[in-house]
Amino acid sequence: TNSTFILIFRQIMIILLKLIESQNSVIMISALQTLSKIIRSPPMRACWLNFLELILLKIIDSYKAGKEVSFS
């Protein structure tokens, strides 16, 4: 059903957003690429739209973390 799909999607998003915080750059990049594919999929829009602010914050934080690593 639709509610089951939403619950599963929410769990997937939680996992992806945690992976974006990974110290391992390969994992972080893979999570960002997966998230990018989800966001670019028009049928998935209704699912991820509720996570928009959190997604943006995580992406900004990962960018900051990447800059800090490259300057070290």
Disulfide bonds with the S-S distance in Angstrom:
none
